Amino acid sequence: MSDKVRWGILATGAIAKAFARGLKQSQTGELVAVGSRSPDKAEAFGAEFGIPRRHGSYEALLADPGVEAVYVATPHPQHVEWAVKAAEAGKHLLVEKPIGINQYEAQVMIEAATANRVFLMEAYMYRCHPQTVRLVELLRARVIGDVAVIQATFSFHAGFYPDSRLWKNALAGGSILDVGGYTTSITRLIAGAALGLPFADPVMVAGAGHLHAQTGVDAWAVGTLKFAGDIVATIATGMGVNQENVVRIFGSEGNIVLPNPYLAAREGAMPGEIVVNRRGEPPRTIAVESAVTSFAHEADAVGRAIRAGQKETAAMPWADTLGNLRTQDDWRAAIGLTYEAEKPATQSTVTLANRPLRVRAERPIPKGTIVPLDKSVSRLIMGVDNQVTMPHAAAVFDDYFERGGNAFDTAHVYGQTKSVLLGRWVAARGIRDQVVIIAKGAHTPNCTPPALRDELIQQLGWFGTDHADLYLMHRDNPDIPVGEFIDVLNEQVQAGRIRAFGGSNWPLDRVRKANAYAKRKGLQGFSMVSNNLSLAEMVDPVWAGCVHVHDAESRQWLKKTQLPLLPWSSQARGFFVPSRAHPDKREDESLVRCWYSPDNFRRQARAVELAARHGVEPINIALAWVLAQPFPVFPLIGPRTIAETRSCVKALEVTLTRKEIAYLNLEDKA
């Protein structure tokens, strides 16, 4: 039996045909199936390329047990749906570029590949060609000295056809996504090689472009990137103007020219050529032989990786894909291009993967109770302070909800946009009765009863809902008697704007007094407190007015009263990632100021030790310690990416013994 990877192609357009031809030249793969939404197109494609199994639907292709790997060649916006479905069907994946219309769709696909343990690569085929390999070797050998300036262009002139995918907003048209990604990809590769890295992400992205008056997508655009070491790049793309599609690299000792940088021919041989010009020397042309297309090299790179049991390749690793799309996102933002599907007002009822939102995790995030709220609350609460765009929010929120999370921590001081994003997502997905929205207000200097009421009403307007399930005062104001706060909070309960309330960064003696006042008056008291608690003790407040409950007396009081705690910075803002926090590393001022102490580094060392024993990361051990406290704890987490959410959830799988809990916090007798 042949050991070749058995491929299926999903969709039958021009790029699918190019890959089919490449597979014919491949040494590692064979094309055994094709899937189309049209049985006639599947039959025609199969006949053209001699494919034995021809499926009249994408679902049938994914159900084919003879298919090991799938090349997804649909229009851009459909990639995420079919990549996720293919991963869940156990198929390895090569997804045509751009893998998603933004970095957040790529995160969804990477998570699906991770969860289902399948290979995934974004199909930048030129990355697999020997010309690209040779270029990187030359740059690392410093044949032109220190790289200073990079110029990259990929542009063509296509007539305007409003129904073409190139020009349609609904299909994520425009030149930046169609071919501009090649320019960001190759400049990031070149800058990385010059810096001794696999690739580099720019520290600055700027740009300008022309948006078509009828469809709003970019007809042409230019960009400027700046990398570490003051390497700068100018990039240009277009589908409404011809330009010179070359790459030039200028260094301290000369320059390199790539006459055909992207090696995009779809048929025949595809040799390469690199022109090196060194100061004081005649030009040197380096011929790179290749009897096949870049698509054939790509198929073989993927085939070898799959047979080696790898889940990604060095040619285009996942971090590279995410960085490239992040650069394209920034470039589009610089020219004012946001697709309609990415806007808050046009959110869908389904997830980014085009399916109903529901809990899908085999072991969902557990839930607890915060009296008198009549909903259960997930033990990990999603902080809504890092999501800055609708695609970002939708990707992270969808993933969190599908893991069983249902509680979202917001604040008036975070600004209108973040509350609006959460509210639009909740409304679009139709899940208001399934989620717990936490509003926070009355932050210093607006920590007064009138400001509390006004900010709450304003934030509810931002959410687009008539109530918050839980409300937290963001700060305390010791100049105001606790009774005045209890009175105004009960007014909000009576008005139906909140169900239960508490205080964030409130000293526990003030909490005691507030609840004593409420009891005397027959009113509702604090149902929770949200002060800092992490395995690392906060040695200096992160912000003015911050309060922690790490000390033994506070934790004993919480144990006695069983008052729920919603701790912020529950993972000490990354202190338990040893590469971020080291006694001699002082790059992050706030990390140093707030968490660096001899005792905390002892705690970190012990977390590293137990992480090795439990087969997890030290940060998982740190969060597991918080969750293991002898009182109700609902840690606030602040993931910026789906991968960070996955890391947080990993802590729920860790069961610490009483001895380990004491050991981690230096309370053991040793």
WOMOCOR-V736819 format. One record per run of one state. SS is the DSSP state (H for helix, E for strand, L for the rest). FROM is the first residue (numbers start at 1). LEN is the number of residues. If there is no record, write none. Layout:
BEGIN
SS|FROM|LEN ; SS|FROM|LEN
END
This chain:
BEGIN
L|1|4 ; E|5|6 ; L|11|3 ; H|14|12 ; L|26|3 ; E|29|7 ; L|36|3 ; H|39|11 ; L|50|3 ; E|53|3 ; L|56|2 ; H|58|5 ; L|63|6 ; E|69|4 ; L|73|3 ; H|76|13 ; L|89|3 ; E|92|5 ; L|97|6 ; H|103|14 ; L|117|3 ; E|120|4 ; L|124|1 ; H|125|4 ; L|129|1 ; H|130|11 ; L|141|6 ; E|147|9 ; L|156|1 ; E|157|1 ; L|158|11 ; H|169|3 ; L|172|3 ; H|175|20 ; L|195|9 ; E|204|8 ; L|212|6 ; E|218|9 ; L|227|1 ; H|228|3 ; L|231|1 ; E|232|7 ; L|239|1 ; E|240|1 ; L|241|6 ; E|247|5 ; L|252|2 ; E|254|5 ; L|259|13 ; E|272|7 ; L|279|5 ; E|284|5 ; L|289|5 ; H|294|14 ; L|308|10 ; H|318|18 ; L|336|4 ; H|340|3 ; L|343|1 ; H|344|3 ; L|347|3 ; E|350|1 ; L|351|5 ; E|356|1 ; L|357|10 ; E|367|2 ; L|369|8 ; E|377|2 ; L|379|1 ; E|380|4 ; L|384|6 ; H|390|13 ; L|403|4 ; E|407|3 ; L|410|2 ; H|412|3 ; L|415|1 ; H|416|14 ; L|430|2 ; H|432|3 ; L|435|1 ; E|436|6 ; L|442|7 ; H|449|15 ; L|464|4 ; E|468|6 ; L|474|8 ; H|482|13 ; L|495|3 ; E|498|7 ; L|505|3 ; H|508|14 ; L|522|6 ; E|528|3 ; L|531|1 ; E|532|1 ; L|533|15 ; E|548|1 ; L|549|3 ; H|552|10 ; L|562|2 ; E|564|2 ; L|566|6 ; H|572|3 ; L|575|7 ; E|582|1 ; L|583|2 ; E|585|1 ; L|586|3 ; H|589|7 ; L|596|2 ; H|598|17 ; L|615|3 ; H|618|10 ; L|628|5 ; E|633|1 ; L|634|1 ; E|635|3 ; L|638|4 ; H|642|12 ; L|654|4 ; H|658|7 ; L|665|6
END
